C-alpha cells in the first residue's frame, strides 16, 4: 500500500465533500495516462475505497495510441496495488498521420481524440462518471491562457455534465502540482513521461503557450507566495455583474 500525505488526502476529501463528486454506488472510469497526476489519483481513489463511509467502484483505463507504447511497468504496478486497469487500444496515431498536418493544434487534436476514446469506453461499459486528474495548476494555467489568447474568462470546473450525459469529475482540482510530483516521487511510482506523448513523433514545432504561461505564473508566485491561494478563492468568488457581458449586468 502506497503512503499518501494526509494533507493531500484532506484536500481531495474536502473537494469531494464540497462538490459532491463521488457518491454511494458510483461507477467511475479513471483516465490513467501513467503520468504523476493520474497515477496519484488512482492511488487516492483506492485509498478512498478503503476509508470512505460509502461504496463506489472505479476502473483505470489507459488509452493506447497504437504507436507501440510500452505499458508493461504501468500494468504491473496496477496489478501489484490492486487497481483495476485496462489498456484500451486505438488507432489514434495512424489517424493523426493523415490529419495532423492540416491541423495547426496537434496537442488539441490528441487531447480531443483521447477524451473521445474515454467517452466511448465509458458509455459502452456503463460508466456514469469519468474522473480526470487535472489539478489547480492546470486550472490556473488554462484560465490565463484563455484570458491571454482566446479573450475568454474560462477555466476547469470540478464537475460538469458532458453532452453525452457523462458526468466528468476532477477530484484533484484544488491540489497543487508539486504535491502530486512529491507523491509520485516518494512512492517511487513508475511514471510515464513525455516519451509517451504521440506529438513527440512528429517533426513539428512544439506549442509554447502553456510553457510560457507556466513560467509566467512561477515568476508571479515568487513575487507573491499566496498567488495560488488567492486564485483558488477567486475561482469560487465570481462577480459576474462586474464584467461587461450584458446578460449579467444589474440594470
C-alpha positions, 0 to 999 in steps of 0.5 A, a space after each residue: 500500500 502506497 503512503 499518501 500525505 494526509 494533507 493531500 488526502 484532506 484536500 481531495 476529501 474536502 473537494 469531494 465533500 464540497 462538490 459532491 463528486 463521488 457518491 454511494 454506488 458510483 461507477 467511475 472510469 479513471 483516465 490513467 495516462 501513467 503520468 504523476 497526476 493520474 497515477 496519484 489519483 488512482 492511488 487516492 481513489 483506492 485509498 478512498 475505497 478503503 476509508 470512505 463511509 460509502 461504496 463506489 467502484 472505479 476502473 483505470 483505463 489507459 488509452 493506447 495510441 497504437 504507436 507501440 507504447 510500452 505499458 508493461 511497468 504501468 500494468 504491473 504496478 496496477 496489478 501489484 496495488 490492486 487497481 483495476 486497469 485496462 489498456 484500451 487500444 486505438 488507432 489514434 496515431 495512424 489517424 493523426 498521420 493523415 490529419 495532423 498536418 492540416 491541423 495547426 493544434 496537434 496537442 488539441 487534436 490528441 487531447 480531443 481524440 483521447 477524451 473521445 476514446 474515454 467517452 466511448 469506453 465509458 458509455 459502452 461499459 456503463 460508466 456514469 462518471 469519468 474522473 480526470 486528474 487535472 489539478 489547480 495548476 492546470 486550472 490556473 494555467 488554462 484560465 490565463 491562457 484563455 484570458 491571454 489568447 482566446 479573450 475568454 474568462 474560462 477555466 476547469 470546473 470540478 464537475 460538469 455534465 458532458 453532452 453525452 450525459 457523462 458526468 466528468 469529475 476532477 477530484 484533484 482540482 484544488 491540489 497543487 502540482 508539486 504535491 502530486 510530483 512529491 507523491 509520485 516521487 516518494 512512492 517511487 511510482 513508475 511514471 510515464 513521461 513525455 516519451 509517451 506523448 504521440 506529438 513527440 513523433 512528429 517533426 513539428 514545432 512544439 506549442 509554447 503557450 502553456 510553457 510560457 504561461 507556466 513560467 509566467 505564473 512561477 515568476 508571479 508566485 515568487 513575487 507573491 507566495 499566496 498567488 495560488 491561494 488567492 486564485 483558488 478563492 477567486 475561482 469560487 468568488 465570481 462577480 459576474 455583474 462586474 464584467 461587461 457581458 450584458 446578460 449579467 449586468 444589474 440594470 
